Amino acid sequence: MSKYGPGPGELKFRLAVGLLGLLGLVGVVAWRGMPSGPAFFEIILIGGAFFGGTAVLSYRALRRLDREDGDA
């Protein structure tokens, strides 16, 4: 990874926040039920894409960072 990119500590924090956000969305849906109408788009699609994307991209960056450290 670039020397200017986020370090492993920040990536782990981002991964934790993404997973906790997804867990929170699942918890809210389990507690309140599946939203309908515009709330479905706003809560499930936008929130899920944000937290899911954060988790996936952070995980990929951590794997890439580990791979580069192993090659050195």
Phi, psi and omega in degrees: 000154180300147179292348180263356181281175178292148179278175182297328179296316179292322179294321177295322177296315179298319178298316179297317180295318179298315180291321177294323176296317177296319178297321177296319177297317178297318179297318179294318179294321178293324183281313186262345184094167182289126179289159178232162178071216182295334179295326178299313180299314185291311186281305188283307186286310182288313179296317178296320178293320180295305183289321178294316178296320177299315181294314183294313181294323178292319178298315179297319180294322177295318178297317179296319179295318178296319180296318180292324178292326180288330180283335186286000000 
